[in-house]
Amino acid sequence: MNGSSMSHYTETKEKILADYSRIWFTALSTFPCVLYVDGFAGSGVDKSGKDGSPLVALEKAAWSWERHQNSDFSLYFIEKTKKRFVDLERNIEARYEFLRKNASNPLTFKNKVRYSIFHADFHSVLPAIVSRVSSKNCPAFFFVDPFNCQIPMKSVVKMLSNKRTEILLNFMVSGIVRNRKEYSREKLFDIFGEDVDQHITMKRAMEIVEYYSRRLKNESKCYVLKYGMLNKKASSVYYLVFATKSPVGIKKMKEVLHRNSTSHYAFTNDFRNPKNNLYLFKQEEFESVLRKEFGGRRCFSTKEIEKRLVETDEYLLCSKQVIEGLRNMEKKGLIEVSEKFDDNGFIKSRRKNSFPVGSLEISFK
Ligand SMILES: C[S@@+](CC[C@H](N)C(=O)[O-])C[C@H]1O[C@@H](n2cnc3c(N)ncnc32)[C@H](O)[C@@H]1O
C-alpha cells in the first residue's frame, strides 16, 4: 500500500468507521433503541468490490447485537442517485439475509436489527430524522460522507442537538481550497455558520480545518476530533471530523484514530513521521503536559488524569499512552505513586507498574 491511492483513503476511512461503530453499537446496546444514519450511503460496495460504509455498519451492528441482544438497532441509509440506490438495496438485502440466517436467533434478529433505505436527498429527510431522534430520545450516530459538497453548519449542529448524538463527517477541505475563488459570501456562511473573514479562503487547508473545528465546537458544544487524509505530496484531501458530547465517546474515538494513524502529533495517514521515531520526544511532551495540568498540586488521582488528558479533545493522548508516560516517569523517579482508600475504606494493592484509574494517587517528587 503506498499510503496515498484512492483505495487507501477509502480503506482507512472504512476501517475507522468499522472500529468505532463496533464500539458504539456495543456501548449503547444498553439503551432500548439506537439509530445509525448513513446520509450519503453510496451503493454499498466500492469500486474494488470491498464493503462500503452501509455494509460496514450493518456488519458491526450484527456483531454487537449477537453479543448483547438487548437493544433495537435501526439503521437508515440515504442515497440520492437512483442507480446507486438500486445497487444499495440489492447489496444490503443480500448481506442482511446472510447475517440473519447466521444469527443465533434469526427471528429475534429480524425484529431487533432493522434497516430502511431512502432514495432521497439527505437534506430533505434530515429534519424528520432529527425529530425522530428527539422524540425517541435514543442515541444516534450520523455518518456523513458526501463527495464534493459541504454540509451547512446549521445542519451539522441540528444533528448534534440531541445530547446523545455523535457525528463522523467527511470535511472536503481540498474542495474549499480548490473552489475558494468561486465561493460566494453566502456559501461560506453556509459552511462555517458565520460571516467568514474573506482571508480564511486564502489560508492553507490545515488552517481552514482548524477554523472549521473551532466553529463546530463553539456552535455544538461538543468535543471535536479530526483525522487528516493526506496525499503523496502531503496535501490534505479531506478530514474526517468527529463530534460528540460524550467523554467516553471522545476517549474511544481517540483510541480508534490513534490506531489508524501514522503519527503521534496528529491523527492522520501522513506517512512522513513514523510513530516509532518519535518515542522519546513524545515522553518529554507527556511530562510537560502533566506538569502544566497538575504542576501546582500536591497530589492528584489517576481518575483526574484520565479526565483532564484523555476524556477531552485538548490533547491527543489515549489511556494507553498516559499509562506508558506515567510508568516511565515513575521509573525515572519523577513521580511518587501511592494507593488510595476506596469508597469502602479499603486499599486495593497495586500490581507492579499498573496504573488503574480511580485507585491511585500521584505526586511530583
Ligand atoms: C462518497 S460517496 C459515499 C461513499 C460511502 N459513504 C462509503 O463509504 O462507501 C457519496 C454518495 O452520496 C450520494 N449523494 C450525493 N449527494 C447526495 C444527497 N444530497 N443526499 C444523499 N446522497 C447523496 C452520491 O450519489 C454518492 O453515492
The ligand as an SDF file (V2000), in Angstrom:
LIG
                    3D

 27 29  0  0  0  0  0  0  0  0999 V2000
  -18.5210    9.4580   -1.1520 C   0  0  0  0  0  0  0  0  0  0  0  0
  -19.9380    8.6230   -1.7010 S   0  0  0  0  0  0  0  0  0  0  0  0
  -20.3810    7.6530   -0.3350 C   0  0  0  0  0  0  0  0  0  0  0  0
  -19.4890    6.5330   -0.0440 C   0  0  0  0  0  0  0  0  0  0  0  0
  -19.9520    5.7140    1.1400 C   0  0  0  0  0  0  0  0  0  0  0  0
  -20.2120    6.5470    2.2950 N   0  0  0  0  0  0  0  0  0  0  0  0
  -18.9180    4.6640    1.5180 C   0  0  0  0  0  0  0  0  0  0  0  0
  -18.0530    4.9220    2.3700 O   0  0  0  0  0  0  0  0  0  0  0  0
  -18.9930    3.5700    0.9450 O   0  0  0  0  0  0  0  0  0  0  0  0
  -21.1880    9.8330   -1.6710 C   0  0  0  0  0  0  0  0  0  0  0  0
  -22.5590    9.3240   -2.0870 C   0  0  0  0  0  0  0  0  0  0  0  0
  -23.5350   10.3080   -1.7400 O   0  0  0  0  0  0  0  0  0  0  0  0
  -24.5040   10.3690   -2.7760 C   0  0  0  0  0  0  0  0  0  0  0  0
  -25.1250   11.7090   -2.6830 N   0  0  0  0  0  0  0  0  0  0  0  0
  -24.6990   12.8710   -3.1930 C   0  0  0  0  0  0  0  0  0  0  0  0
  -25.4820   13.8910   -2.8090 N   0  0  0  0  0  0  0  0  0  0  0  0
  -26.4350   13.3650   -2.0030 C   0  0  0  0  0  0  0  0  0  0  0  0
  -27.5170   13.9010   -1.2570 C   0  0  0  0  0  0  0  0  0  0  0  0
  -27.7820   15.2080   -1.2810 N   0  0  0  0  0  0  0  0  0  0  0  0
  -28.2620   13.0810   -0.4980 N   0  0  0  0  0  0  0  0  0  0  0  0
  -27.9930   11.7480   -0.4450 C   0  0  0  0  0  0  0  0  0  0  0  0
  -26.9860   11.1700   -1.1650 N   0  0  0  0  0  0  0  0  0  0  0  0
  -26.2130   11.9640   -1.9150 C   0  0  0  0  0  0  0  0  0  0  0  0
  -23.7290   10.1140   -4.0340 C   0  0  0  0  0  0  0  0  0  0  0  0
  -24.5810    9.6220   -5.0700 O   0  0  0  0  0  0  0  0  0  0  0  0
  -22.7080    9.0820   -3.5760 C   0  0  0  0  0  0  0  0  0  0  0  0
  -23.1860    7.7830   -3.7730 O   0  0  0  0  0  0  0  0  0  0  0  0
  1  2  1  0
  2  3  1  0
  2 10  1  0
  3  4  1  0
  4  5  1  0
  5  6  1  0
  5  7  1  0
  7  8  2  0
  7  9  1  0
 10 11  1  0
 11 12  1  0
 11 26  1  0
 12 13  1  0
 13 14  1  0
 13 24  1  0
 14 15  1  0
 14 23  1  0
 15 16  2  0
 16 17  1  0
 17 18  1  0
 17 23  2  0
 18 19  1  0
 18 20  2  0
 20 21  1  0
 21 22  2  0
 22 23  1  0
 24 25  1  0
 24 26  1  0
 26 27  1  0
M  CHG  2   2   1   9  -1
M  END
$$$$
